[in-house]
Amino acid sequence: MFRLTIRDLLWLTVVVALGVGWWLDHGRANVGMRRMTEANAKLRYEARVAKEEVVLLQGRLSRRSGAANETSRLPSEDPFK
C-alpha cells in the first residue's frame, strides 16, 4: 500500500499552489485585456466623431469666407493608405 509522507504532501502543496497562482494571474490578465479592448474601441469611436466634426466645421468656415480653399480641409480618407 502507498504511504504519503510529509515530503509528498509538501510537494503536492507546492504544485497545487503554483497551479492556482497561475490560474488567478491568467484570469486577471484576461480581464485587463478585455477592459483595454473596450477602452480602445471607445476611443476610436470618439476620434472618428471628432474628425467628422472638424471636417464639418471647416466646411462651414470655408463657405462663410466665400473662398473654396481645399488645402485647409482635412482629407476624407487617409492619403497614406
N, CA and C atoms as an extended XYZ file, in Angstrom:
243
Properties=species:S:1:pos:R:3:atomname:S:1:resname:S:1:resid:I:1 pbc="F F F"
N         0.836       -1.179        0.000 N   MET     1
C         0.000        0.000        0.000 CA  MET     1
C         0.891        1.257        0.000 C   MET     1
N         0.411        2.277       -0.700 N   PHE     2
C         1.188        3.508       -0.856 CA  PHE     2
C         1.011        4.390        0.378 C   PHE     2
N         2.109        4.905        0.897 N   ARG     3
C         2.062        5.797        2.061 CA  ARG     3
C         2.462        7.199        1.623 C   ARG     3
N         1.715        8.166        2.110 N   LEU     4
C         2.059        9.564        1.864 CA  LEU     4
C         2.948       10.061        2.996 C   LEU     4
N         4.059       10.621        2.614 N   THR     5
C         4.941       11.195        3.625 CA  THR     5
C         4.742       12.695        3.662 C   THR     5
N         5.314       13.319        4.667 N   ILE     6
C         5.221       14.784        4.774 CA  ILE     6
C         5.861       15.427        3.556 C   ILE     6
N         6.941       14.851        3.055 N   ARG     7
C         7.607       15.392        1.873 CA  ARG     7
C         6.670       15.341        0.672 C   ARG     7
N         5.939       14.274        0.498 N   ASP     8
C         4.978       14.159       -0.607 CA  ASP     8
C         3.876       15.208       -0.480 C   ASP     8
N         3.375       15.418        0.725 N   LEU     9
C         2.332       16.421        0.932 CA  LEU     9
C         2.854       17.834        0.669 C   LEU     9
N         4.088       18.111        1.030 N   LEU    10
C         4.674       19.414        0.746 CA  LEU    10
C         4.813       19.643       -0.756 C   LEU    10
N         5.270       18.620       -1.490 N   TRP    11
C         5.370       18.749       -2.953 CA  TRP    11
C         3.997       18.954       -3.579 C   TRP    11
N         3.016       18.214       -3.090 N   LEU    12
C         1.654       18.360       -3.606 CA  LEU    12
C         1.140       19.776       -3.336 C   LEU    12
N         1.428       20.319       -2.164 N   THR    13
C         1.022       21.684       -1.830 CA  THR    13
C         1.681       22.696       -2.760 C   THR    13
N         2.951       22.509       -3.040 N   VAL    14
C         3.666       23.419       -3.936 CA  VAL    14
C         3.069       23.373       -5.345 C   VAL    14
N         2.805       22.191       -5.841 N   VAL    15
C         2.249       22.048       -7.194 CA  VAL    15
C         0.860       22.674       -7.275 C   VAL    15
N         0.013       22.424       -6.289 N   VAL    16
C        -1.336       22.992       -6.293 CA  VAL    16
C        -1.270       24.513       -6.171 C   VAL    16
N        -0.394       25.029       -5.304 N   ALA    17
C        -0.263       26.481       -5.133 CA  ALA    17
C         0.196       27.143       -6.428 C   ALA    17
N         1.151       26.527       -7.124 N   LEU    18
C         1.603       27.089       -8.408 CA  LEU    18
C         0.478       27.081       -9.434 C   LEU    18
N        -0.279       26.003       -9.479 N   GLY    19
C        -1.392       25.920      -10.424 CA  GLY    19
C        -2.461       26.966      -10.142 C   GLY    19
N        -2.827       27.129       -8.880 N   VAL    20
C        -3.844       28.119       -8.513 CA  VAL    20
C        -3.325       29.535       -8.776 C   VAL    20
N        -2.070       29.792       -8.458 N   GLY    21
C        -1.487       31.110       -8.711 CA  GLY    21
C        -1.470       31.450      -10.185 C   GLY    21
N        -1.101       30.494      -11.014 N   TRP    22
C        -1.094       30.727      -12.461 CA  TRP    22
C        -2.503       30.987      -12.960 C   TRP    22
N        -3.467       30.210      -12.470 N   TRP    23
C        -4.854       30.341      -12.911 CA  TRP    23
C        -5.405       31.726      -12.554 C   TRP    23
N        -5.131       32.197      -11.327 N   LEU    24
C        -5.608       33.518      -10.918 CA  LEU    24
C        -4.945       34.625      -11.737 C   LEU    24
N        -3.652       34.517      -11.960 N   ASP    25
C        -2.937       35.532      -12.736 CA  ASP    25
C        -3.440       35.564      -14.174 C   ASP    25
N        -3.676       34.407      -14.747 N   HIS    26
C        -4.164       34.320      -16.126 CA  HIS    26
C        -5.558       34.950      -16.243 C   HIS    26
N        -6.397       34.725      -15.243 N   GLY    27
C        -7.737       35.320      -15.247 CA  GLY    27
C        -7.697       36.824      -15.154 C   GLY    27
N        -6.801       37.368      -14.337 N   ARG    28
C        -6.671       38.821      -14.223 CA  ARG    28
C        -6.164       39.425      -15.522 C   ARG    28
N        -5.254       38.731      -16.193 N   ALA    29
C        -4.729       39.243      -17.462 CA  ALA    29
C        -5.839       39.323      -18.507 C   ALA    29
N        -6.730       38.326      -18.534 N   ASN    30
C        -7.833       38.351      -19.497 CA  ASN    30
C        -8.790       39.500      -19.226 C   ASN    30
N        -9.066       39.773      -17.946 N   VAL    31
C        -9.955       40.883      -17.598 CA  VAL    31
C        -9.316       42.201      -18.021 C   VAL    31
N        -8.021       42.355      -17.771 N   GLY    32
C        -7.334       43.586      -18.166 CA  GLY    32
C        -7.336       43.772      -19.672 C   GLY    32
N        -7.129       42.700      -20.406 N   MET    33
C        -7.126       42.782      -21.872 CA  MET    33
C        -8.509       43.165      -22.385 C   MET    33
N        -9.555       42.615      -21.784 N   ARG    34
C       -10.915       42.939      -22.205 CA  ARG    34
C       -11.210       44.416      -21.943 C   ARG    34
N       -10.803       44.920      -20.793 N   ARG    35
C       -11.031       46.336      -20.481 CA  ARG    35
C       -10.278       47.242      -21.452 C   ARG    35
N        -9.049       46.888      -21.775 N   MET    36
C        -8.274       47.708      -22.709 CA  MET    36
C        -8.893       47.675      -24.097 C   MET    36
N        -9.421       46.541      -24.531 N   THR    37
C       -10.063       46.439      -25.836 CA  THR    37
C       -11.306       47.315      -25.897 C   THR    37
N       -12.102       47.287      -24.823 N   GLU    38
C       -13.302       48.128      -24.780 CA  GLU    38
C       -12.933       49.611      -24.786 C   GLU    38
N       -11.909       49.985      -24.024 N   ALA    39
C       -11.484       51.384      -23.990 CA  ALA    39
C       -10.950       51.820      -25.354 C   ALA    39
N       -10.228       50.930      -26.029 N   ASN    40
C        -9.694       51.239      -27.353 CA  ASN    40
C       -10.826       51.469      -28.351 C   ASN    40
N       -11.849       50.632      -28.302 N   ALA    41
C       -12.982       50.794      -29.216 CA  ALA    41
C       -13.690       52.123      -28.953 C   ALA    41
N       -13.846       52.483      -27.686 N   LYS    42
C       -14.499       53.749      -27.349 CA  LYS    42
C       -13.676       54.938      -27.843 C   LYS    42
N       -12.365       54.879      -27.661 N   LEU    43
C       -11.516       55.977      -28.126 CA  LEU    43
C       -11.502       56.098      -29.642 C   LEU    43
N       -11.518       54.965      -30.341 N   ARG    44
C       -11.576       55.016      -31.805 CA  ARG    44
C       -12.867       55.673      -32.283 C   ARG    44
N       -13.979       55.341      -31.618 N   TYR    45
C       -15.264       55.944      -31.977 CA  TYR    45
C       -15.220       57.449      -31.735 C   TYR    45
N       -14.723       57.858      -30.571 N   GLU    46
C       -14.658       59.289      -30.248 CA  GLU    46
C       -13.746       60.041      -31.222 C   GLU    46
N       -12.650       59.421      -31.644 N   ALA    47
C       -11.749       60.060      -32.599 CA  ALA    47
C       -12.424       60.227      -33.957 C   ALA    47
N       -13.189       59.208      -34.369 N   ARG    48
C       -13.890       59.295      -35.654 CA  ARG    48
C       -14.935       60.404      -35.619 C   ARG    48
N       -15.673       60.505      -34.508 N   VAL    49
C       -16.680       61.558      -34.374 CA  VAL    49
C       -16.013       62.928      -34.373 C   VAL    49
N       -14.907       63.062      -33.658 N   ALA    50
C       -14.207       64.345      -33.608 CA  ALA    50
C       -13.690       64.739      -34.989 C   ALA    50
N       -13.176       63.774      -35.744 N   LYS    51
C       -12.675       64.073      -37.085 CA  LYS    51
C       -13.814       64.546      -37.993 C   LYS    51
N       -14.974       63.897      -37.887 N   GLU    52
C       -16.117       64.313      -38.694 CA  GLU    52
C       -16.578       65.715      -38.314 C   GLU    52
N       -16.545       66.042      -37.019 N   GLU    53
C       -16.933       67.376      -36.584 CA  GLU    53
C       -15.965       68.431      -37.113 C   GLU    53
N       -14.682       68.116      -37.131 N   VAL    54
C       -13.688       69.060      -37.652 CA  VAL    54
C       -13.937       69.311      -39.140 C   VAL    54
N       -14.199       68.259      -39.884 N   VAL    55
C       -14.455       68.417      -41.320 CA  VAL    55
C       -15.702       69.266      -41.548 C   VAL    55
N       -16.744       69.022      -40.757 N   LEU    56
C       -17.968       69.822      -40.903 CA  LEU    56
C       -17.711       71.290      -40.563 C   LEU    56
N       -16.982       71.539      -39.493 N   LEU    57
C       -16.695       72.922      -39.115 CA  LEU    57
C       -15.824       73.618      -40.152 C   LEU    57
N       -14.877       72.923      -40.715 N   GLN    58
C       -14.039       73.526      -41.752 CA  GLN    58
C       -14.865       73.834      -42.994 C   GLN    58
N       -15.820       72.960      -43.297 N   GLY    59
C       -16.702       73.234      -44.432 CA  GLY    59
C       -17.542       74.472      -44.203 C   GLY    59
N       -18.037       74.641      -42.980 N   ARG    60
C       -18.825       75.834      -42.662 CA  ARG    60
C       -17.967       77.091      -42.747 C   ARG    60
N       -16.735       77.003      -42.258 N   LEU    61
C       -15.854       78.164      -42.300 CA  LEU    61
C       -15.495       78.536      -43.735 C   LEU    61
N       -15.267       77.546      -44.594 N   SER    62
C       -14.907       77.863      -45.973 CA  SER    62
C       -16.101       78.462      -46.723 C   SER    62
N       -17.316       77.999      -46.415 N   ARG    63
C       -18.500       78.597      -47.050 CA  ARG    63
C       -18.739       80.005      -46.531 C   ARG    63
N       -18.449       80.223      -45.252 N   ARG    64
C       -18.659       81.540      -44.663 CA  ARG    64
C       -17.699       82.566      -45.262 C   ARG    64
N       -16.460       82.150      -45.505 N   SER    65
C       -15.477       83.082      -46.058 CA  SER    65
C       -15.678       83.291      -47.559 C   SER    65
N       -16.376       82.383      -48.205 N   GLY    66
C       -16.638       82.524      -49.626 CA  GLY    66
C       -15.536       81.969      -50.490 C   GLY    66
N       -14.434       81.580      -49.904 N   ALA    67
C       -13.309       81.043      -50.676 CA  ALA    67
C       -13.317       79.525      -50.537 C   ALA    67
N       -13.121       78.869      -51.638 N   ALA    68
C       -13.071       77.409      -51.631 CA  ALA    68
C       -11.625       76.971      -51.526 C   ALA    68
N       -11.066       77.066      -50.349 N   ASN    69
C        -9.673       76.710      -50.120 CA  ASN    69
C        -9.608       75.239      -49.701 C   ASN    69
N        -9.339       74.378      -50.644 N   GLU    70
C        -9.342       72.936      -50.379 CA  GLU    70
C        -8.115       72.483      -49.603 C   GLU    70
N        -7.062       73.279      -49.554 N   THR    71
C        -5.864       72.857      -48.823 CA  THR    71
C        -6.076       72.900      -47.322 C   THR    71
N        -7.057       73.681      -46.845 N   SER    72
C        -7.279       73.780      -45.407 CA  SER    72
C        -8.195       72.679      -44.895 C   SER    72
N        -8.821       71.923      -45.783 N   ARG    73
C        -9.744       70.867      -45.351 CA  ARG    73
C        -9.010       69.579      -45.096 C   ARG    73
N        -9.503       68.849      -44.130 N   LEU    74
C        -8.946       67.534      -43.862 CA  LEU    74
C        -9.379       66.563      -44.948 C   LEU    74
N        -8.525       65.654      -45.351 N   PRO    75
C        -8.944       64.664      -46.355 CA  PRO    75
C        -9.941       63.694      -45.720 C   PRO    75
N       -10.891       63.236      -46.522 N   SER    76
C       -11.886       62.293      -46.008 CA  SER    76
C       -11.291       60.912      -45.822 C   SER    76
N       -10.269       60.589      -46.556 N   GLU    77
C        -9.578       59.301      -46.441 CA  GLU    77
C        -8.123       59.545      -46.142 C   GLU    77
N        -7.492       58.583      -45.524 N   ASP    78
C        -6.074       58.692      -45.204 CA  ASP    78
C        -5.262       58.593      -46.496 C   ASP    78
N        -4.477       59.602      -46.860 N   PRO    79
C        -3.736       59.556      -48.138 CA  PRO    79
C        -2.578       58.567      -48.109 C   PRO    79
N        -2.196       58.071      -46.946 N   PHE    80
C        -1.043       57.166      -46.849 CA  PHE    80
C        -1.426       55.699      -46.917 C   PHE    80
N        -2.711       55.411      -47.065 N   LYS    81
C        -3.143       54.004      -47.149 CA  LYS    81
C        -2.889       53.446      -48.506 C   LYS    81
